[in-house]
Amino acid sequence: MRTVWRLPSQELLQDSGKEWLLNVLANCDDHMWDCTIMLIWRIWSLRSDLTHGKDDPPVTATSDFLQSYMNSLNLCGRFSTDDILKGKMPVVRDAIVEVPAPPTGLHWPRPPLGWAALSVDGAFMQEDGSAAVGMILRDHEGSVIFAAYRCIFNCNDALEAELHAIVQGMALALQHSALPIVVQSDSSTALGAMTGDSLSRSAYGHLVLEIKRHLQDREFVPSKLKREQNRVAHRLALYSRTESTTAVWLGRSPPCIEELVSLDCNPIIME
């Protein structure tokens, strides 16, 4: 299927523990998400057929089936049922699913020479209140200064998790580097606590106060990222929340993000 669909790497498609599939999907764009779910559904369907004594179809048959199914779904999203039944739509070749090129400009932005970049993210699950943060500090060459994830207890919402990520990331950066820091987050509201006072009188006031105190000890500059650019910190936070674990690595990254760190430093940019 990789010849016709863009799917997660083989290394990423490994059982890494509880909710491993969520970890995989968290690093997929919308198209890759759909293809991955469709492929897993087909694998499960074939397994069920084999369990009940049916023959295993050729791989080419499965590939054709999935592409046809995806084409049908795309048509349903673009045209009404009446249009499809009456043929009032472009010919099928216009609806063929093509493997899209990876988006450009969505790789991790390195900090300037002489600076370090602190990428942070918070993860929060409303259903059970579980929360965690992920943080990674890298220099302008992409070398890891530290990587960490921590569980957060008594967290009320996603914004509070994002603020915890900034606070704890800044504290670790002060301990393990003497460089000025670019603080990278995909939460503009949380980053706003570094330069504004809109959250100072809110329920998050104690966290904002800690951020302001860290700003007195080092030069920290906020930088808003897109989610796709912050996938390393996101993976760390998600892993910590699902595995209920806390850890810090100095001078290296944990196995759960090694591939993503490598991709950040060697992005594949399509012309």
N, C-alpha and C positions, 0 to 999 in steps of 0.2 A: 504493500500500500504506500510505502514511502516514495515510490516512483510517481505517484499521482496525487498524494496528499502530503501536506506538511505536518509531521507528527513530532511529539517530544523525543528527545534523544534516547537511545537504548539505556544509557547510564541512569537517566532520570526515571525510567520506567522500572524501578526496583521497589520491592516491598521494604520500606524503611520504618515500619511500625504502624501504630494506630493512625488511621486517616491518611495513609500514604497517598491515596488517590487525590485527596484534596490538595496535598502538597504538589502533586504533578499539575493539576488543573490551575493552581494559583500562578503557575508560570507559563500559562498558555494565553494567547490572544483569543478573540471570539471564534475565529475560523478553526484554529487548532483545537480549541475546546470542543467544538461540535464534532470534528473528525475523530478525536480521541474517544468521546462518549459513544459515537456511532460504532467505532471499531470494537470497543469493549462489549457493547450490546451484541454485536454479531458473533464475537468469540463465545460469549455465554450461550447464545442461541445454538451455535454449533455443538457446544459441549452437551447441551440438553438433548440435541438430536442423537448424538453418539451414545448417550446414556440409555436412550430408548431404542437402540439398535439400528438407527438409520445410517446410511453410508455417508462418509466424509466427502463433500464435494471438492473439486479441484480449486486450487488457490485462485486461478483466473476467474472462476465462476463467482467466488466470493468478492473479488475485486470489482467485477462488472456489476454485481448486485448492489454493493455499497455505493458505487458511483451513481447508478441509476436511482437509488433511493434518495441520495443527497440532491440529485437534480430535481426529483419530484418535490422534495421539501422546499427547495429554492423557488420553484414555480408556484407552490402554494402561498409562499410569502409575497410573491409579486403580482399574482393574478387571482381573481375570484374563481369560485368553483364553476360558475356558468361560463366564464371566459375559457377555462381549461377544457370543459366538455365541448364547447362550440369551436374550439381551435382558434380563438381570437387572441393569439399571442405569437411572439416570434418563434421561428422554428427551433427545434430542440438544441441544435448546435450552439445557439446563443445562450443556452442555459447550462452549458457544460461547466462543471466545477473545475477551475484552474487553481494550481498551487500558487498562492500569492507570494510575492517577494517579501522578505522580512522588512518591516517598516524602517525607514532611515531616520537617523538622528535620535533614536530612542535608547542608545547605549548609555552607560554610566558616564557622566561628565567628570573628568579628572580635575583636581584642584590645580591652581597655578603652582609654579616652582616655588618652593619654600613654604608651602601651605600643606595642610592635611585635610582630608574630607571625611566628615563623620556622617555616615548614612544611618538613619534610624527609622524604625517603624513600630507601630503598636498593633496588636491583634486582640480582638475582643469578641466573645460569643455571647449574644444576648440571652440565649436559651438557658445557659448554665452559669453565666457570669464569669466564666474563665477568661483570663487575660494574661498577656505576656508582651515583652518588648524584645526587639532585636537591634543590635548596634554593631557597626564595623567601622574602624578608622583605617584609612589608607593614605599613603603619600601620593605625590604627583605621578609616580611610576606605577601605581596600583599595588604596591607592596603592602601587605597587611601588617598594621601596627598592633591592633587587637581586634578580636571578634568576640561577641558576647550575646547571650540571651538569658532572660530572667523572667520568672513567673511573677505576676502582680496579683496581690490579694486585695480583696475589698475594692475592686474597680467597678465604677458605675456605668461607664459607657466608653465608646470608641475614642472620643476626644481625650478623655482622661488617660487612656492607654498611650495615645500619641504624646501627650505631655510628659508622662513618665519616661517614655523612650528618650525624649530630648534631655530631660533632667539627668537621667542616669548615664546617658551617653556623654554628656558634657563632663560629668564628674569623673568618668573613666578616662576621658581624653586629657583632663588636667593631670591625672596621675601618670599617664604613660607616654606623653608627648609634650615637647616644649614649643611646638609649632603653633602658629595661628590656625584657626579651624573654620572651615566652611561646613555649616550644619545643613545636611540634606534630608528633606522629608517630603512626602507627597501630601501632607496635610498643611494647607495654607493657614488654617485657623490656628493650629498649634504653633507654627512658625511665627505667627503674629504676636505671640506672647513674648518673643524676644525683643521686639521693637515697639510694641504698643501696650496700652493699659486696659484694653477692652475686657480682659479676663481677670484683671487684678481683684475685682470685687465680686467675682463669681465663686462658685463652689470649688473652683480650681485655684483659688488665690494662693494657697500654700505652695503649689507647684510653680506658679508664676514667680513667686518670691524667690524660690531656689534658683530658677533660671536667671533672674536678675542678679543674684549674688555671684553666680558663675561668670556672668558677663564682666564683673569687676576684676576677675583674676586673669582673663585671657581675652584675646580678640576672637570673637565668634561672629560669623556672618551667616545669616539665614539664606538658604537657597531652595526654592520650590522645585521639586522633581515631578515627573509623571510616574505613575505606578510602574510602568515598564522599565523605568530607569532605576527603580528602587527595589528590584526583585531580590537582591541579596539580603538586605535587612528584613524584607517581608518574609523570606523563607526562614530566617532565624527566629522571628517572632512567632510564626505559625508553628514551627517545630517545637518551640518551647511551650506554647499553649497546649498543643495536642499531647505532648509527652510529659508535661508537668515537671520540667527540669530547668536547672539554672547552671550556667557554666561560663567561664571566660578563657579565651585562648590568647596568648601573647606571641606576636611574631608569626602567626599562622592562622589558618581558618579551619573550622571543623569539617569533617567529611561531608556533611549534609549540604555544604555550599561551595565546595571546591570547584565544581564544574562551572557554577555561575560566576565565581570570582574570575576564573580563567576566561570566560566569555566576555566579561566586563573589560578585561585588559586587552583582549584580542577580538573586538567586535567584528561581526561579518556584516559589512555594509554593501548593499546592492546598488549598483549604478542605475 
